[in-house]
Amino acid sequence: MKTETITQANGSKPAGPKPWYDPRVRSIFFQIVAIALVFWGGWTLVDNTLSNMESRGISTGFGFLEESAGFGIIMSLVPYDATMSYGRTFLVGLTNTLLVSAMGVVAATILGFIIGVARLSSNWLVAKLALVYVEVIRNIPLLLQIFFWYFAVLAALPSPRQSVEVGGSAFLNNRGLYVPDPVTQDGFGLVWGAIAVAIAAVIGLRIWAKKRQLATGKIFPTFKVGVSILVLLPVLAYFVAGSPLEWDVPALKGFNFRGGITIIPELAALWLALSLYTASFIAEIVRSGILSVSKGQTEASKALGLPNSLTLRLVVIPQAMRVIIPPLTSQYLNLVKNSSLATAIGYPDLVAVFMGTTLNQTGQAVEVVAITMAVYLTISLLISLFMNIYNRAVAIKER
């Protein structure tokens, strides 16, 4: 009361709170300080690195990417030989990494969803087998599983002369799986066009079927009709074009097979280990997502007479996806990063080819490591971006 009386008598306003006591001002100040420290630390690190490299006579820059590599690579999705540049080895390693990662994501997703649903099966045996799979596979280190498939399973296969023949045109031995290679001829463009038209037709069919269902409540067999279109239209175009496709069948010449497509054991072992290991985690994610859906939803669908398959596909899974997708994204990221273990069995991925052989031959450690880190960071950010877009697309929207 005395303070108020004095203030009013003097005719001056009471002093407001100091800016330092404002939480908003303090948060902005500390953020600026943190950003400044990060930039200062980064600049200091770069400056010291360049100074130390210069004092030791180590050249810097990315000019080495244009130099001849001088070493071979056992598997390449792009044309490559030892006379090509280190930049080409980077491309070979990148494509090999993307290949095994994409194959692993597809296989792990399919297997994980199947096992996750099996974990909740009313059949005691099926549920327990799924439980055993999850508990065993996810508790064994991934590197040991890679070694198991490579050394204990694939290395024990017979030699090329005693290969296991599959269908008279595919051959399996300890050097890999040899399958026929499709060679397109003139006129195959019609088939590609038919495939593009079929895909567009299926997309249009799905949009029409969804609108029809919302308007009438009737379910159109989109899956069966879509698969029929995707299969029959390209096959019809294939025969109309005069069968413009030949097969390069592998044949034993000397001590190994020549021709066809070779799936090397390093790729097979890495793909199997990554897929099975990641699928065990995805299975638990799917199981938790399904359990997050209220039982009332399942009971209501059964009351309407829906079979279990339709209940799962139309009622449970769409609602469970909002719980499944975020941790599923993390498993995809883990799979891509775990593919770097390929160097343990000699699969020529980005780490083995570029950050291994290329780094050892050029000595450009900073540049090679920086490029490799940037590649994995970019892949991870792209996966997160696409999964977030998909998550928003399938999210339950309030009406």
Secondary structure, DSSP 8 states (H G I E B T S, - for coil): -HHHHHHHHHT-------GGG-HHHHHHHHHHHHHHHHHHHHHHHHHHHHHHHHHTT---SSGGGGSB-----S--SS---TTSBHHHHHHHHHHHHHHHHHHHHHHHHHHHHHHHHHTT-SSHHHHHHHHHHHHHHTTS-HHHHHHIIIIIIITTS--GGG-EEETTTEEEETTEEEE-EEEE-TTTHHHHHHHHHHHHHHHHHHHHHHHHHHHH-----HHHHHHHHHHHHHHHHHHHTT--EEEE--EEETTEEESSEEE-HHHHHHHHHHHHHHHHHHHHHHHHHHHTS-HHHHHHHHHTT--HHHIIIIIIHHHHHHHHHHHHHHHHHHHHHHGGGGGGTT---HHHIIIIIIHHHH--HHHHHHHHHHHHHHHHHHHHHHHHHHHHHHS----
